[in-house]
């Protein structure tokens, strides 16, 4: 294995840490590519356009989902966002509720974001509608 020159610059401890960090990232990326992300029970998968899948900041991948909340003071609009690290992934739960709609009260999203070469990559997003009066399959009544 040939070690790039940039790892040989500086003290040996720093070079070792840099080499180990690079190897761990490479192994984690390879492991992630081999193991599919399981579906979330009760949620439907949301298709991600390739143009929306990468960003410099992780929050920039979640903002378009937040922007789907109806902009109105009618009803009781609310937004909650929870995020946590899971290995080399960020897992987020986003809930938009208080829709001024007689059938849909809100929607929840769960997604995974991974570190990419140029920032962050949205790997998966799933959605679950919250119905006021029950549902028929994935549709609210």
N, C-alpha and C positions, 0 to 999 in steps of 0.2 A: 504494500500500500504506500503510495507516494503522498507525503504530507505537504500541503500547500505552504509556500514561504511565509504567508501571513501568520501561520500558527507558530512559526519558529522565532518570531520577533518578540522581544520582551523577556521577562523571567520565565523559568520553566513551569512554575505553578500556574501563572496566567495562561501560558500556552496549553497546559494540560486541561485547564478548565474550559478554554475555548474549544479545544478538540473534542472533549467529552460532550459539551453542549451541542456541538454540530452533529456528532454521531447519534446522540439521543433524539434530536429532532428528526434526523434521517430515518432512524428505526421506527419512531412513532408515526411518521408519515407513511412509511411502508406498511406498518401494521394496520393503520387506519384504512388504507386503500384496499386491504384484503378482507376487512371485516365490515359488512354493510351495517348501516345504522338502522336498528329495528324500528318498525312503525309504532306510533303511539296509539294505544287502544282508545277508541272513541273519537279519534281525530282523523281527518282526511288530509292526504298529502297535497301541498300547494306546489304547483310547477314554478320553477324559478327560471326566469329568462337569463341567459348567459350575460347580458349587459347589466343585470342587477346583482350578479353573484359576487363581485369583488369590490372592495373599497379600502381606502387607506386606514380608516378607523372602523372598529366593530359597530359602533352606534350608527354609523351611516348605512349599515345594512338593515337595521331595525326601524329606522325613521320612516321609510316608505310604508311600513305596516301601521305605524302610529298615525300616519297621515290619512289612513282609510276611515278613521273615526269621524262620524258626521260632525261638522262644525255648526253646532247649534246649542243654545242654552235651554231649548225645549227638552223635557225629560230630565234625567239626572246624569249627565255625562261623567264618566270616570275612566281613568287609565292607570294601570299598575304594571310595572316592569320589574322582574326579578331575574337575576343572572348569577351563574356560578361556574367555576372552573371544573372540568371533568377531564383530567389528563391534559392533553394538548388541545382540547375543545372548550369553547364557551357555550353553555347551554342557557337559553333564555326562555322565560314564560312571560308573555305579554297578554294582558286582558283589557279589552275595551268594553265598557258596559254603559248602561243607562241610555240606550238608543231610544229615540222618540219614534218608535215603530210599534204597531199593534201585534206583530208576530215575532220579531227578533229583538231580544233585549241586549244582546252583545255578542262578542266573539273572543275566543282565546286562541293564541298562537303559541306553539312550542317550536323552537328551532335550535340548530347547532351551527356554530361559526368556528372555523379553524384558521390558524395562522397560515398565511401564504407568503410566497416570496416577496410580493409587493404590498403586503398589508394583511387583509383578512378576506376569507372566502365563506360565503353562506352555503353550507352543505345541505341543509334540509330544513323545511318549514312545514309544519302540520297545523291544521285549523279545526276548531270545533265551535259551531254556532250555539248560542244560548237562546232557547226558545221560550216565549212567554206562556204559550198554551199547549205545549207538546210538539212532537215532531213526527214526520213521516219519512223514515230513512234519514238522509242528510238534510232534508228540507224542513223548515218550520211551518207550522199550520197557521 
